[in-house]
Amino acid sequence: MSLSSLLVPAILFFALGMFACLIKSDLKFPPDMHKMIVIYLLIGIGLHGGKALAGSDMGSALPAVWAALAFGCGLPIVAYIILRALGKIDPLNAAAISAHYGSVSAGTYMTAVAFLGGIGVTYEAYPVIMLAIMESPAIMIGLVLAGYSRKILGGATKADKGMYKHLIIEAFTNGSILLLFGSMAIGWVVSDPSYKKIEPFFELIFMGALCIFLCDMGMEAGKRLSEFKTVGVFLVCFGIAMPLIGAVCGLFVGHFLLGYSIGGITLVTVLAASCSYIAVPPAMRLAIPEANPSFYLTLSLGVTFPFNVVVGIPMYYAAAQYLHETYYPW
């Protein structure tokens, strides 16, 4: 992994945002701009993925769907066991944190796409399906873990069951998921001449919008650095170790089970290693109000996201490249 792999505009703008926060600059973005850019980026990802899927065999997408479900259900359980067994974290905080690590970070995925585009590496269309799928199972597993934790503590109520039903419905109607699936479907069915009319807006300026988004996220991550003392050494270490555990799973699945190219393996690894900071935090805040939000917000925004963007993505690419070249099974 060379230094040049870090010199990607998207990563550098993230560093700029974090630096601006650390020196207490007065740099600020309009409050609604973040949401507008997220909507734009999600639609862009969905359209691009849907267009790529239109020329692919949909039967070949099924293994990616199963892999996404396995990641979304399995990784939160692994995280919960580690937090409880090694960190002695209380059950409800462990449940809230765990749900974040089976879910995905669209920002991390988009940064990985920018990284691969910057070095001219192609990838399969299927990881974008995994991106859209992984959010909901992780939230549901988080709810199951919350129920299990309350049973341990003797605090489960009938009201909780009604709230869980509401959250499960919300997990499938979440705006991010709806935008991804909807724009993917539009990209899949729209004709080439029609797509070319919107292509300049959703593809040619995509990377520029991503840079603005990551600069804003850098400032958000910088604000969380001051909360490291509250979180504690174990959780900070967990915020780095858990992505690496997910990355190992992603490398294995992407290469040996899905048989993807280097770019595809990298994206699967990034998905398995990422941590949600958009959809899961509000869901967990509602489902587990007893949990400390500073724990899971600091971990997702202040530890795991910066680690993945600055160090993780180039490292996952290098690992995918080594695995593909050394253990090519077919």
WOGIMO-V542183 format. One record per backbone hydrogen bond with DSSP energy under -1.0 kcal/mol. CO is the residue of the C=O (numbers start at 1). NH is the residue of the N-H. If there is no record, write none. Layout:
# WOGIMO-V542183
CO/NH
CO/NH
This chain:
# WOGIMO-V542183
2/5
3/6
6/8
8/12
9/13
10/14
11/15
12/16
13/17
14/18
15/19
16/20
17/21
18/22
19/23
20/25
21/24
30/33
32/36
33/37
34/38
35/39
36/40
37/41
38/42
39/43
40/44
41/45
42/46
43/47
44/48
45/49
46/50
47/51
48/52
49/53
50/54
53/56
57/60
58/61
61/65
62/66
63/67
64/68
65/69
66/70
67/71
68/72
69/73
70/74
71/75
74/78
75/79
76/80
77/81
78/82
79/83
80/84
81/85
82/86
82/87
83/89
90/94
91/95
92/96
93/97
94/98
95/99
98/101
100/276
105/109
106/110
107/111
108/112
109/113
110/114
111/115
112/116
113/117
114/118
115/119
116/121
125/128
126/129
126/130
127/131
128/132
129/133
130/134
134/138
135/139
136/140
137/141
138/142
139/143
140/144
141/145
142/146
143/147
144/148
145/149
146/150
147/151
148/152
149/153
150/155
157/161
158/162
159/163
160/164
161/165
162/166
163/167
164/168
165/169
166/170
167/171
169/173
174/178
175/179
176/180
177/181
178/182
179/183
180/184
181/185
182/186
183/187
184/188
185/189
186/190
191/195
192/196
195/198
195/199
198/202
199/203
205/209
206/210
207/211
208/212
209/213
210/214
211/215
212/216
213/217
214/218
215/219
216/220
217/221
218/222
219/223
224/227
225/228
227/231
228/232
232/236
233/237
234/238
235/239
237/241
238/242
240/244
241/245
242/246
243/247
244/248
245/249
246/250
247/251
248/252
249/253
250/254
251/255
252/256
253/258
254/260
261/265
262/266
263/267
264/268
265/269
266/270
267/271
268/272
269/273
270/274
279/283
280/284
281/285
282/286
283/287
284/288
288/291
292/295
293/297
294/298
295/299
296/300
297/301
298/302
299/304
300/305
303/307
304/308
305/309
306/310
307/311
307/312
308/313
311/315
312/316
313/317
314/318
315/319
316/320
317/321
318/322
319/323
320/324
321/325
322/326
323/327
